[in-house]
Structures are given as C-alpha cells and as structure tokens.
Amino acid sequence: MTNVVGISNADPEFVLSGVVDILRGGEGNDVAEKWVNSCTSSGFCISACVYAVNPREMVSLANLAVQQKRHSPQERRKNAFDAFRDMAQVARVVPRLQYPAEEIERINPRARVEDDGRVLDVLFYTGCNLIKTPHIAFLCLYVLERLGVSYRVVGGPSVCCGSFQWMHADSTTTGKVGYNTIDQLSKPQAANLLTWCPSCQLQLTELLLPSFKLTHDTKPIDPQPLLSYLEGRLEELKPHFIHVVKKRVALHERPAIPEINRAIRRVLSAIPGIELVELDVPRAGLMSNSLNHVPAFKNELREREFAAAKAAGVSTLATVYHIDHREICHFDTETTFEIVNFMELIGEAMGVSIPDLYKRLKQKGDVEEILESVKSLIQANSLSETEASAAIAADMFGHRKR
C-alpha cells in the first residue's frame, strides 16, 4: 500500500517511530498517519516482521487513535450508529427479495442465542452480511448436513462482531457489542465454532478475544474459519464429490487469512475434473470493501485479474467471500468466463445446485426492473417498495461502475 498512497520512499524508521508516537498518545507524523490510514488488512506485514509483532493489529490501533483525535466521542458514536443501522436495514431487506422470510430464518435466526441443552458438533457463525447471498449460506448448510454433523446457525446484526463500530473509532461500543457477541457465542455447547466472514474472524481473534482474556482471564471461544474445518475433514468430504466438474478455475482471493487460501485449494483440488489455475496478479485487502478508500487501485486490480483470467483461458473465476461475490458477480455477462462462488463448485460436485438469485437480480441492471420482478416477495415479506428500492440501490449498485 505504500506504493499506492505515495509513501514508498519514506524512511521506514521515521514512519514506525511516528506510529509508536501515535500509539503513545502523541501526534506522530504525516507519513505515519498516511500509512495507518491506508491499511487494507492484507497481512503481508505479519510474516515480514522479525520482531514477533502483529503490524496489522498495531496499525489498526494507531488508526483508531488518529480517528479519535479527529472526531469527538459524540461524532464517532453517531457515525458508527448510522453505518450499523444502514447495514442492518439492507441486510434485512436484500435476502427477502430473494426468498420467503421463513427460508431466510434458516440462515439468519432472529432468536437470541441461548443454551438449549443440545451438545452440537458445530456452531456456524455467519456474521451480518452473508445472508445477502443466501445461496452461499444454504450451500454451507448442505455441506454440513452431508458430513452428518449437528449444527446451529448464529448470525445477523444482533450478533455483530463490532467491526462497524471499530471502523468508526467508537471503541466503547465496539467493546459492548463485541463482548455481547462473545457471550452469546459461548453459550451453546458446540465442539467447533466456525466463522464464514474474514472480518468477523480477525475482529474476534486479533482484537476482541485478546482484550477479553486480559479483562476476564479466560478465552471462552475459539473461532475457526469454515474452510479450515472442511479441510480438516477432507477425507470425509471426498466420497461426496460424486460428479466430475470439468472446469478450469481461478480464484478471486484475498491474502489476509492464508490458511483459508490454502484450504480452498486443497478442497477444490479434491473435486474430480477441476483444474486450478494460478493467476499472476497482485492480491490485496481483507475483502473488496477494505479497498474502498483507494477506488482507482481497486478497479485496476479487478481489471488486471479479469485480463489474466481471460488470457489463461479459465472457464470459471471463483469468488471466496460474500462481499467480493456481490461486487463482481454481475460482470460475467461481459467476460469470457463465469463468476461463481467456490461453494457452488462444491455443490456441483455433490450434485446440488442452488441458484444465485442475487446475481440474477443485479444483472437486471436497473432498480425499477428488479422491483417489478420481486413484487410478490415484497408483499409476502411485508416490505415496502420504498425500503426495497433503497436497499437495492445501496447494495447492488453502490459499486456498479467499471
């Protein structure tokens, strides 16, 4: 990111001393501030650091300190509240433009998380936004069912990891929201707590749980990415890959959690017929939204990836995360390859196909046309056309320009 924001020639010792000064309550320096503001959570810095420091966490804390100096507590609280409210509203509406409410309840239960007495194999924590692409969530449940594990789904805005509050430097609310979620996730008796969202995974493991352990002298949960779990049970998965999926596949991936990228390669490589192709393109960010503050760079990365995928003759560009999928899925009307989520490839190998209704809606390209096509669901799910229109515009067309 130093090249992207124009500080690659800055003296590293000067930059780092500025960051340390910020963390100690000082003013730091302009270059240090620019660096902490430009972080996209890619995580390359972690393996590069020889001092056993997590620079990603350090920079995140420094950015918090900078934002807290720029904005009053009241401003930070309002900005965080507004962002969370808008997200929660869109997360409520968009899935219900695709499925009846009772179907969405399977992947987004509204009841508060309590111990119901069952001892489960898996507690599946979806985060707040996976439900906008219901077909991905349904495929996750299908795979768990085929593995024969007992599970329970937890997610939605009422069990938020606090990342929205953290992004707006409202650390007080971050702690309240995050600790509440830790409390809820620790109540059901489950052998494995599986996460889908990389933002939730990092928020829990790098920020909330270390802080919780310092204040409570315990670490009540141990979240693990779903893909890592599937990798660990790969030998049990393989017999369910009963269909040949003859596709040349490249991954639309992010570097932030290397274990997920390793796991997805192992799982997809076990599917008969799939040929994985490595694209020689830069990877950056936790998810695509972490690059929103550098839009030109973000668009450049996407165009380079599309060009590389075309040149490599891939049949399929497989997204990993839900936000990335929502942002680029509609482009496959313009590309030489299909754009699907990797879970669709797993489903195809297992003999199940769940339509990507989000993509179908987004490819209509017009808010009014989408509204017309989902009139029956708007009525059945007790939505208004006004809120449906606002949710479509915000979620499907906020990053429409290419």
C-alpha positions in Angstrom: 0.0 0.0 0.0 3.0 2.3 0.4 3.3 2.5 -3.4 -0.4 3.1 -3.8 -0.6 6.1 -1.4 2.8 7.5 -2.5 5.0 6.9 0.6 7.2 4.1 -0.7 10.3 6.3 -0.5 9.7 7.4 3.1 12.3 6.3 5.7 10.9 3.2 7.5 12.4 4.2 10.9 10.8 7.6 10.6 7.4 6.1 9.7 7.5 3.5 12.5 8.6 6.0 15.1 5.7 8.1 14.2 3.3 5.1 14.6 4.7 4.4 18.0 4.3 8.0 19.0 0.7 7.9 17.9 0.1 4.8 20.0 1.6 6.6 23.0 -0.8 9.5 22.6 1.5 11.8 20.5 0.9 13.4 17.2 3.2 11.1 15.2 4.0 12.5 11.7 2.2 13.0 8.5 3.7 9.9 6.8 2.9 7.6 9.7 -0.7 8.9 9.7 -1.0 8.3 6.0 0.3 4.8 6.4 -2.1 3.8 9.2 -5.0 5.3 7.2 -4.1 3.3 4.1 -4.0 -0.2 5.6 -6.3 -2.7 3.9 -5.5 -5.6 6.3 -3.8 -7.7 3.7 -1.5 -9.1 6.4 1.7 -9.3 4.4 3.4 -7.3 7.1 2.9 -10.1 9.7 5.2 -12.6 8.1 7.7 -9.8 7.2 8.1 -8.6 10.8 11.1 -10.3 12.5 10.1 -8.9 16.0 7.0 -11.1 16.6 4.8 -8.1 16.4 1.5 -8.2 14.5 1.8 -4.9 12.5 -1.7 -5.2 11.2 -3.1 -5.0 14.7 -0.6 -2.2 15.6 -1.6 -0.1 12.6 -5.3 -0.7 13.4 -4.8 0.6 16.9 -2.9 3.6 15.6 -5.6 4.4 13.1 -8.1 4.2 16.0 -6.0 6.8 17.9 -5.9 9.1 14.9 -9.6 8.9 14.3 -10.4 9.5 18.0 -8.3 12.7 17.9 -10.1 13.9 14.7 -13.7 13.3 15.9 -15.5 13.8 19.2 -17.0 10.9 21.1 -20.4 12.1 20.0 -19.4 12.2 16.3 -17.8 8.8 16.5 -20.8 7.2 18.2 -23.3 8.8 15.7 -21.2 7.8 12.6 -20.9 4.2 13.9 -24.6 4.0 14.8 -25.6 5.4 11.3 -23.4 2.9 9.5 -24.6 0.0 11.5 -28.2 1.0 11.1 -27.9 1.3 7.4 -26.1 -2.1 7.2 -28.7 -3.8 9.3 -31.6 -2.4 7.2 -30.1 -3.6 3.9 -29.2 -7.0 5.5 -32.8 -7.4 6.5 -34.3 -6.5 3.1 -32.0 -7.9 0.4 -32.3 -11.6 1.3 -36.1 -11.2 1.5 -36.1 -10.0 -2.2 -34.8 -13.5 -3.0 -36.6 -15.9 -0.6 -39.6 -16.0 1.7 -38.9 -14.9 5.3 -39.2 -18.5 6.6 -36.4 -19.7 4.3 -34.2 -16.8 5.4 -34.8 -17.8 9.0 -32.8 -21.0 8.4 -29.7 -19.0 7.8 -30.4 -15.9 9.9 -32.3 -17.0 13.1 -33.7 -14.0 15.0 -33.9 -15.6 18.4 -31.3 -14.6 20.9 -28.6 -17.2 21.3 -29.1 -19.3 24.4 -28.0 -22.7 25.6 -30.8 -25.0 24.5 -29.3 -28.1 26.2 -28.1 -29.7 23.0 -24.4 -30.7 22.5 -23.6 -29.8 19.0 -20.7 -30.6 16.6 -20.8 -27.1 15.0 -22.0 -23.6 15.8 -21.9 -21.8 12.4 -21.4 -18.0 12.8 -22.4 -16.3 9.6 -21.7 -12.7 10.6 -24.0 -9.9 9.4 -23.9 -9.9 5.6 -23.6 -13.5 4.3 -27.4 -13.7 4.2 -27.4 -11.1 1.3 -26.2 -14.0 -0.9 -28.5 -16.8 0.5 -27.4 -19.4 -2.0 -23.9 -19.4 -0.4 -25.3 -19.8 3.1 -27.6 -22.6 2.0 -24.8 -24.5 0.3 -22.7 -24.2 3.5 -25.6 -25.9 5.5 -26.0 -28.5 2.8 -22.3 -29.5 3.1 -22.5 -29.7 6.9 -25.6 -31.9 6.6 -23.8 -34.2 4.1 -21.0 -34.5 6.6 -23.6 -35.7 9.2 -22.7 -33.1 11.8 -25.2 -31.5 14.1 -25.2 -27.7 13.8 -26.8 -24.5 14.8 -26.7 -21.2 12.8 -26.0 -17.9 14.6 -25.6 -14.6 12.8 -27.2 -11.3 11.8 -26.9 -7.8 13.2 -28.0 -8.9 16.6 -24.8 -10.9 16.9 -22.4 -8.4 15.4 -18.6 -8.7 15.8 -18.3 -4.9 16.3 -16.3 -4.2 13.2 -18.6 -1.4 12.1 -18.2 0.4 15.4 -14.4 -0.2 15.2 -14.2 1.3 11.7 -15.7 4.5 13.0 -13.4 4.6 16.1 -16.2 4.1 18.6 -14.2 1.8 20.8 -16.6 1.9 23.7 -19.5 0.5 21.6 -17.1 -1.9 19.9 -16.4 -3.4 23.3 -20.0 -3.6 24.3 -21.2 -5.2 21.0 -18.2 -7.5 20.7 -18.3 -8.8 24.3 -22.0 -9.4 23.9 -21.3 -11.5 20.9 -18.6 -13.5 22.7 -21.1 -14.1 25.5 -23.7 -15.3 23.0 -21.3 -17.5 21.0 -20.0 -19.1 24.2 -23.5 -20.2 25.4 -24.4 -23.1 23.1 -22.4 -26.3 23.7 -20.6 -26.9 20.5 -17.3 -28.7 19.7 -16.5 -26.2 16.9 -17.2 -22.5 16.4 -17.0 -21.9 12.6 -16.9 -18.5 11.0 -17.6 -17.5 7.5 -16.7 -13.8 7.4 -13.0 -13.0 7.4 -13.7 -9.6 9.1 -15.5 -11.4 11.9 -12.7 -13.9 12.2 -10.0 -11.2 12.6 -12.1 -9.0 14.8 -12.7 -11.8 17.2 -9.2 -13.3 17.2 -7.0 -10.2 16.9 -9.0 -7.6 18.8 -11.8 -8.9 21.0 -10.6 -12.2 22.4 -7.1 -10.9 23.5 -8.8 -7.9 25.2 -11.5 -10.2 26.7 -8.8 -12.5 28.1 -7.0 -9.6 29.7 -10.2 -8.4 31.5 -11.8 -11.7 32.2 -8.8 -14.1 32.4 -10.4 -16.5 30.1 -10.9 -17.2 26.4 -14.4 -18.7 26.1 -14.5 -19.4 22.4 -12.0 -20.5 19.7 -13.3 -19.4 16.3 -12.1 -21.3 13.2 -12.8 -20.5 9.5 -15.4 -22.9 7.9 -12.9 -23.7 5.2 -10.2 -24.8 7.6 -12.8 -27.1 9.2 -13.7 -28.6 5.8 -10.0 -29.0 5.0 -9.6 -31.0 8.3 -12.5 -33.3 7.2 -11.5 -33.5 3.6 -11.2 -37.3 3.6 -14.8 -37.5 4.7 -15.8 -34.9 2.1 -14.2 -36.7 -0.9 -16.8 -39.6 -1.1 -19.5 -37.0 -1.6 -17.8 -35.5 -4.7 -19.7 -37.8 -7.0 -19.8 -35.6 -10.1 -17.0 -34.6 -12.4 -16.8 -30.8 -12.6 -14.7 -30.3 -15.7 -13.7 -26.6 -15.2 -10.6 -24.6 -15.4 -10.8 -22.5 -12.3 -9.0 -19.4 -11.0 -9.7 -17.9 -7.5 -10.7 -14.4 -6.8 -9.0 -14.4 -3.4 -7.7 -12.1 -0.7 -4.4 -12.6 1.2 -5.5 -11.6 4.7 -6.0 -15.2 6.1 -3.5 -17.5 4.4 -5.0 -20.7 5.9 -8.3 -20.1 4.1 -6.5 -19.8 0.7 -4.6 -23.0 1.4 -7.7 -24.8 2.5 -9.8 -23.8 -0.5 -7.1 -25.0 -2.9 -7.0 -28.4 -1.1 -10.7 -28.8 -1.1 -11.3 -27.7 -4.7 -8.3 -29.9 -5.9 -10.1 -32.9 -4.5 -13.1 -32.4 -6.8 -12.8 -34.6 -9.9 -12.3 -32.6 -13.1 -11.3 -29.2 -11.6 -8.1 -27.7 -12.8 -6.9 -24.9 -10.6 -5.1 -22.1 -12.4 -2.9 -19.6 -10.6 -3.2 -16.0 -11.9 0.0 -13.8 -11.6 -1.8 -10.8 -10.3 -1.4 -8.7 -7.1 -3.7 -9.6 -4.2 -4.7 -7.0 -1.6 -7.2 -6.4 1.2 -9.3 -8.4 3.7 -12.3 -8.2 1.3 -13.1 -5.8 -1.5 -14.7 -3.2 0.7 -11.3 -2.8 2.5 -10.1 -1.2 -0.7 -12.9 1.4 -1.0 -10.7 4.2 0.1 -8.4 3.6 -2.9 -11.0 3.1 -5.7 -8.7 3.6 -8.6 -6.3 0.9 -7.3 -9.3 -1.4 -6.5 -10.6 -1.1 -10.1 -7.1 -1.7 -11.5 -6.7 -4.9 -9.6 -10.1 -6.2 -10.8 -9.3 -5.3 -14.5 -5.9 -7.0 -14.2 -7.4 -10.1 -12.8 -10.1 -10.3 -15.5 -7.5 -9.8 -18.2 -5.3 -12.5 -16.7 -8.2 -14.9 -16.3 -9.1 -14.4 -20.0 -5.5 -14.9 -21.1 -5.3 -18.1 -19.1 -8.4 -19.4 -20.7 -10.2 -20.1 -17.4 -13.8 -21.2 -17.6 -14.6 -20.1 -14.0 -13.5 -17.3 -11.7 -14.5 -18.5 -8.2 -15.0 -15.9 -5.5 -14.2 -16.7 -1.9 -16.0 -14.2 0.2 -19.6 -12.9 0.1 -18.8 -9.2 -0.3 -16.4 -9.9 -3.2 -19.0 -12.0 -4.9 -21.7 -9.3 -4.6 -19.4 -6.8 -6.2 -18.2 -8.7 -9.2 -20.8 -11.5 -9.9 -22.7 -9.4 -12.5 -19.7 -9.0 -14.7 -19.9 -12.5 -16.1 -22.3 -11.2 -18.8 -19.3 -9.3 -20.1 -16.4 -11.8 -19.5 -15.3 -15.0 -21.3 -15.7 -16.9 -18.0 -18.4 -17.5 -15.4 -18.2 -15.9 -12.0 -19.4 -18.1 -9.2 -18.7 -18.6 -5.5 -16.5 -21.6 -4.7 -19.3 -23.1 -2.7 -21.2 -23.5 -6.0 -18.4 -25.7 -7.3 -18.5 -27.9 -4.1 -22.3 -28.1 -4.5 -22.0 -29.1 -8.2 -19.6 -31.9 -7.2 -22.1 -33.1 -4.6 -25.0 -33.0 -7.1 -26.8 -29.9 -5.7 -27.5 -26.6 -7.5 -28.9 -23.6 -5.6 -29.5 -20.6 -8.0 -27.6 -17.4 -7.4 -30.7 -15.2 -7.2 -28.6 -12.2 -6.1 -26.7 -12.3 -9.4 -29.9 -12.7 -11.4 -31.3 -9.5 -9.7 -28.1 -7.5 -10.1 -27.7 -8.4 -13.7 -31.1 -6.7 -14.5 -29.1 -3.5 -14.1 -32.0 -1.3 -13.0 -33.7 -0.7 -9.7 -37.2 -0.4 -11.2 -36.8 -3.7 -13.2 -35.7 -5.5 -10.1 -38.6 -4.1 -8.1 -41.0 -5.3 -10.7 -39.5 -8.9 -10.7 -39.8 -9.2 -6.9 -43.2 -7.7 -6.3 -44.7 -10.9 -4.9 -41.8 -11.3 -2.3 -42.1 -7.6 -1.3 -45.7 -8.2 -0.4 -45.2 -11.7 1.1 -42.4 -10.5 3.3 -44.2 -7.3 4.4 -41.7 -5.0 2.9 -42.4 -1.6 1.3 -41.3 -0.7 -2.2 -39.5 2.3 -0.7 -37.3 0.3 1.6 -36.8 -2.3 -1.1 -35.7 0.3 -3.6 -33.3 1.9 -1.1 -31.7 -1.4 -0.3 -31.3 -2.4 -3.9 -29.7 1.0 -4.8 -27.3 0.9 -1.8 -26.2 -2.8 -2.0 -26.4 -3.7 -5.7 -25.4 -0.5 -7.4 -23.1 1.2 -5.0 -20.0 -0.3 -6.8 -21.7 -0.7 -10.3 -19.2 1.4 -12.3 -16.4 -0.5 -14.0 
